Amino acid sequence: MSISASKNRFQKINLVTIVSLFVLILAGGVVRSTGSGMGCPDWPKCFGRYIPPTSSADLPKDYKQKYVDKRLAKNQRFAKTLDIFGYSDLAQRIRDDRSILVPEEFNASKTWTEYINRLVGALSGLFLLLSAIYAFSYWKSSKRIALLSVFNVVLVGFQAWLGSIVVSTNLLAWTVTVHMLVALAILAIVIYTYHRATVFGNNTLNTSWLIYVVTLIALLLSILQIAFGTEVREKIDAVATHFQGGYRNHWIVSAGDIFLHHRDMAILVLIVNVVLYVLLRRRFSRHSIQQQLMSFTFLMIMLQIVTGILLSYWALPPFAQATHIVLASLIFGAQFYLLLNLYRAVNVGGAGK
């Protein structure tokens, strides 16, 4: 295969990888909104099988105690790791958490929901691995593409390990937030390598610094908003547990200040993006990639606000929860790609290393 053919293959695989990551975020949102995170009590297998059971008759003998013991051992190892890094208080909280001693009841629909999520994750990992392999076709022109693609495979390995900790610790609050932020980092690297592979040359700013700074602020606000949203969900999980799954109409009210921060941040995100939209309309033509990306972002923000209203006033319907997180990731991806496209390529053929 020629070098040019390899580069073309990398670009195609990288594009497919980006799409697969958004599908993975959707699958994760469905798992989270339906409470299927513990549908498979072990990892990477599910009830000790590569293909999970469909009825309780197919479950392993004494599976409840078996997986409780395994999770307890894993949590003890994780707590020791936290001790080494100086997080002794958190480590002790994990050791004292008695909730992991309560076995999860088998639910076929939740089990298969989590299993499909894992399959999508495995497929995305395969695409990332192929991207890393074909990225070396750019070694002479841009080592950064190859190095970042390899680093992303390592990051995916860390993400998989973290996912096992999320399951083992019964969805420990902060691990869920970190898990989401790492997913955004993986997505950002894939978008960056795709952009760098398709736009050759040393990049120079193609607009005013004002537009660039406002775009960067909008992106950072989106990341912060996603983090707030994850924390809201963690708080609501605690409230739902307290109410034993009932009284859904009271969950939002009981979430406290973090929900108010998330709502107020949404207003700030909207204002900043309106300003950015106006600035881009003045600087770029309506057919430019910059304007198209901003229009797409603005549409996603409007839909995000609609799903947020549904979540607030319709007692957190699961479909709105999954849609909300996917829209947030699409906004992040579009804003990051817009940031990259505020540069133009010069000196074609002399891509920086």
Stockholm file with secondary structure:
# STOCKHOLM 1.0

chainA/1-353         MSISASKNRFQKINLVTIVSLFVLILAGGVVRSTGSGMGCPDWPKCFGRYIPPTSSADLPKDYKQKYVDKRLAKNQRFAKTLDIFGYSDLAQRIRDDRSILVPEEFNASKTWTEYINRLVGALSGLFLLLSAIYAFSYWKSSKRIALLSVFNVVLVGFQAWLGSIVVSTNLLAWTVTVHMLVALAILAIVIYTYHRATVFGNNTLNTSWLIYVVTLIALLLSILQIAFGTEVREKIDAVATHFQGGYRNHWIVSAGDIFLHHRDMAILVLIVNVVLYVLLRRRFSRHSIQQQLMSFTFLMIMLQIVTGILLSYWALPPFAQATHIVLASLIFGAQFYLLLNLYRAVNVGGAGK
#=GR chainA/1-353 SS CCHHHHHHHHHHHHHHHHHHHHHHHHHHHHHHHHTCTTSSSSSSSBTTBSSCCSSGGGSCTTHHHHHHHHHHHHHHHHHHHHHHTTCHHHHHHHHHCGGGGSCCCCCHHHHHHHHHHHHHHHHHHHHHHHHHHHGGGGTTTCHHHHHHHHHHHHHHHHHHHHHHHHHHTTSCHHHHHHHHHHHHHHHHHHHHHHHHHHSCSEEEECSCHHHHHHHHHHHHHHHHHHHHHHHHHHHHHHHHHHTTTCCGGGHHHHTTHHHHHHHHHHHHHHHHHHHHHHHHHHHSCTTSHHHHHHHHHHHHHHHHHHHHHHHHHTTCCHHHHHHHHHHHHHHHHHHHHHHHTTEEEESTTCCCC
#=GC SS_cons         CCHHHHHHHHHHHHHHHHHHHHHHHHHHHHHHHHTCTTSSSSSSSBTTBSSCCSSGGGSCTTHHHHHHHHHHHHHHHHHHHHHHTTCHHHHHHHHHCGGGGSCCCCCHHHHHHHHHHHHHHHHHHHHHHHHHHHGGGGTTTCHHHHHHHHHHHHHHHHHHHHHHHHHHTTSCHHHHHHHHHHHHHHHHHHHHHHHHHHSCSEEEECSCHHHHHHHHHHHHHHHHHHHHHHHHHHHHHHHHHHTTTCCGGGHHHHTTHHHHHHHHHHHHHHHHHHHHHHHHHHHSCTTSHHHHHHHHHHHHHHHHHHHHHHHHHTTCCHHHHHHHHHHHHHHHHHHHHHHHTTEEEESTTCCCC
//
